[in-house]
Amino acid sequence: MTRFLSAMPGLLLAASAATAATPMVATSGSSFSPHAIAVRSNGILWAWGMNDYGQLGDGTTVRRNSPVQVGGGYTSAVAGRIQSFAFKTDGSLWAWGYNGDGRLGDGGYINRFSPVLIGNGFKAVAADDHTLAVKTDGSLWSWGGNYYGQLGDGTNTGRNSPAQIGSGYAAVAAGGNFSIALKTDGSLWAWGYNQSGQLGDGTTAVRSSPVQIGTGYASISAGSGHSLAFKTDGSLWAWGYNRDGELGDGSISNRSSPVLIGSDFVSAVAGADHSLALKADGSLWTWGYNYYGQLGDGTSTERHAPVQIGSGFASIAAGGYYSIAVKTDGTMWAWGENNVGQLGDGTTTRRYTPVQIGAALDRVPADVSATASGGDVVVSWGPVAGASSYNIYMANAPGVTAAGYAALAGGHAHIGATSPFMHPNAAVGSTYYVVVTAVSAAGESVESLQVAVAVPATLRAVSGWNLAGNGSAGAINVATAFSDATKVITVWKWVPAKTAWAFYTPTLSDGGAAFAASKGYEFLTSVSAGEGFWVNAKAAFASDLPSATPVPPSAVSSMSSGWNLIAIGDNATPRAFNNALSSATVQPGEILQNVTTLWTWDAAQLNWYFYAPSMDLSGALASYIASKSYLDFGSRTLAATTGFWVNMPPAYCSTHICLNAK
């Protein structure tokens, strides 16, 4: 069933297909499969209620009487009879649950317990035992059951994948074996089952193709056997099945043409056999079947005309025999039948008046930010009303959620954190994805939007000469990174193309440009990706370098013969770097001789690290290092800020594989 509702901050209720881009809560309008799905404003999808066919999308068939998190990155959701649909932020449409008659639209008939991609380019969807969808170009598509022509393609043949049936549409609603749709010109169309006049065309004839009902309409909703629609002048109209007063016209007579219900409502939704509507002042009104308390007026008495049950509401949704609404303070409320947990209040107790779902968390953590410097990530956020504690979840891959962060690379959880929070010793050159969760005293949690933070590689220089490198894909602006004359004396970079040094110093007003020219040096303005450089430091300091994609060894494979001052960013060992410079397959017991020697300076120990592939293969490397009192590369890798000298072999070995083998 589709739901047409107004927007509000935080957690929103199910919108009609026309507002599919709005975060929302959707309920199944079928008494056969009472379940609900919700998308909070942070894009997290939640579900609860019946799950016998996987319609909750959590990968199981376990019924849930409290909301369970399904995934992130969603914008809106729609609950069908025994299936569910949702849009992601990239506009893609996903489906899960029962797939009889091909109602999921994935080309098959297999039930899906987790979301599967249906397609792209859709902007609105509605579902019962059949599915309707509108694309961004206004084309109308349908699939699923078609026993009564509810697909609108002129046949009674079901379809398990989307088929176009028209164009120029803006919104759709799927009822019990019938369909209604709005065109962009405000004309209203209907087709399918019509025994109770639910098509509104003045007859009870079944229609397998769209027939026009009227003009001047603005929004629509469909129940099991009745329909509701607003006109552009704000008036609310209803037609179809009315045995229990679900039309709200004061009678129990079916109507085969629209009848006026009122002119002071702003939104309305049709459940299985009851209806809900909101007025501009936030008052909530209900009418129709009420055996299970779905009207929320404290009784089980059906109502043939609207009766007020509360105020301060912002959005509404109607299920089979239950209802859900969100107030302007962000709290969610539910009432009616609850035999499979469809109210989401943690029980299976029927409710005749609204009961709050969850604690009074009225919004997700706001103003979340993450910054990185010196290898530390600092996360900050604004306070959340009703929160008693906060948790932080971080991972090295996008899509992090409180439920799924541990399955992602580099997952970190910081429980009970306070703002601001510092995560020390983050991996330099990495990008972290962060969500903040606010937790109420009752244990309900809501998550922030995901934020990303790139951790820059940090050069930690000591007093004296430091051999450094730019192992990221971004260039270093030398004047910006090394402008502190109290810490930096000079910066040098070897320019192999000119067989000359480039020079910079912060102690001179021009950075040393004139001095460099007088000595025949190049003037150093930047250090490009993959280049090494020397820093002569007056005092110890730390400087953040670019945090873009690391430079792999293969990116510097064009080094010339002789000495090259370079850097990479993937923490390779010297042996791995050497072997990666060519595409030759390294067999067991072989080491490629792509480099002659490799050196890097350790400023703290005032000594050189040394590596030679020929000695590595022969087993003489360790004894040679010991004889020269060098440092063993076995305890060090070529990190993002490590510069090193590579002595390349003659040209022949630069263009041919020179292989050392036992």
Disulfide bonds with the S-S distance in Angstrom:
Cys653-Cys658 1.92
